[in-house]
Amino acid sequence: MTTDSTYPGPTPASPQRQMVQALEEPRAYPTPDVPTTYPIPPIPAPILRYFAYDHLRPPLARVSSWFHTLAHDLERDLPSGPEKSVALRKLLEAKDAAVRAALDLPPGADIGLTADDTHAAAQRVIAEDAVRNPGGHPCRDCGQLYRDHPTRQCEAWR
């Protein structure tokens, strides 16, 4: 029996074993110089498309417009999260029910104001209040008149 004493080290691994060892050993990947995360612009909730009302008849569109305005205000003003999704979904359910209820209106019935009419009415109330109270209303926190606040908000509220 002869032994091969001429090779000083361990016997070399087969090519298949070398491939397996190469796949198993951890690798250090170079770290990029650029950041790996970028700010993602907010994406409007897909549910907002269901608040469109252009395809509805005028009385139904008027009812739906109130919910459309509120849904877009919620999307703009609330942070994203599960509760905002629930709020929008339930608002959609309410809009659907209100539009179905408006189907039973008699022809030519006046059902109220549109969102634009509501804004105009609010502006009229503000103007009438300014006539009734020319000095303005005092702030409940600092006593200064609201019209004198530089940002129309009390400094104590910031």
N, C-alpha and C positions, 0 to 999 in steps of 0.2 A: 504494500500500500504506500503510495507516495502522496505527499502533501506539497502543495505549491507554496513554498516559503519565499519565493522571489517577490510576491506582491506584498508590500508593507502594510497596507490598510485593510479596511473591511472590503468585502467583495462589492462591486458596483451593483446598484439596483437595476432592474430591468427597465426599459423605456416606459412601459405602462406604469410601473411603480413611480417613476420620476414624474410622470404627468399627474398622478394622483397626489403626490406630495406637493407639487407646485400649486394645485388647486386648493389644498387644505391649509397651506400656510397663510397667515394673515398678511395683507398688503397695506402699505401706507400710501394713501393717495395724496397727491399734492393739494394743498389748500389754495383755492383760488384767491386772487387779490381783490376781486369784486365781491360785494356782499351777495349772499345766496338768497336773501329774501328782499322783495321789493314791495313798496306800498301798493296795495290793490285798491283801485277805485271802487267805491260802493256800487253794487249792481242793484238796480231796482228789483223789487220782489216780482216774480213772474205772475203772482196773483193779481197784480194791478191791472192787467189786461182785461180782467173780467168786470172791471168797473167802468168800462167804456159805455157810452150811451148814445153815440151818434146814430146807431142803427135803429133806435127805438122811436115810436111815435111821440109827438110833442108832450102829451101829458105824462107818459111813462118816462120819457127822457128827463123831464123836470124832476121827478121823484128820484131817479137814478143819479142825477147830477149832484144832489146833496151828499150821497154816499161816495161819489167819485172824488169830490173835494176833500172830504174827511179822510178817505183812504190815502190820498196823496200827501195830505198834511201829516198823517201818522208815519208814513214812509220817510218823509223828510226829517221829522223831528225826533223820532224815537230811535234808540240804538237797536241794532240787529240782535235778534235772540229769539228763543222759543216763544216768549210771551207776546212779542210783536207779531209773530206769525199767527198765533192764536187770535189775537185781536183782529188782524186783517181777515182771517178766515171767518170769524163770527160776524164781522161787519159785512162780508159778502153774503152770508146767510140772511142777515137782516135786510140787505138791499134786495135780495131775491124775493123775500116775503113782502116787502113794501111794494115792489113793482107788481107782484101778483095781486096784492090788494088793490092797487090802482087800476087793474084791469076791470074791476067792478064799478068804476066811476061812471056816472051817466055822461053821455056826450056833451062836450062843452063845459064841463065842470071846472071851476077854478080851484086848483089844488095848492096854491101858495106861491111862495117866492123861490126863485132860482138862487144859486149860490151868489151870482153877481148882484141880484136884487138885495140879498141879505147884506152884502158888503156895502152897497149904496145906502141901505137903511141904517146900518151902523154909523156910517159917516154923517147922516142926517141927525142921528141922536147925539153924536159928539158935537156937531155944530149947534144944535139947540141947547145943549148943556152949557156950551161956552157963552151963549147969550144970557141964559138964566143965571150963571155963576161967572161973571166977568173976571173975578179975581182968581178963579180956579178952586180946586179942592185942596185942603191941607193934607200933607202926607201923614199917615198914622204913626210913622216912626220918628220923623224929625220935625214935623210941623211946617216944613217949607211947602209952598204951593207947588203942585205938580208941574205947572207950566214953567216954573223957575228951575226945575231940575235940568241939568245940561243934557242928560240922555233920557229924560222923561222917566227915570227910575231913581229911587232913593239910593243914596250911597250906602245906607245900612243894609240894603238887600243884596249887595254884591259880595 
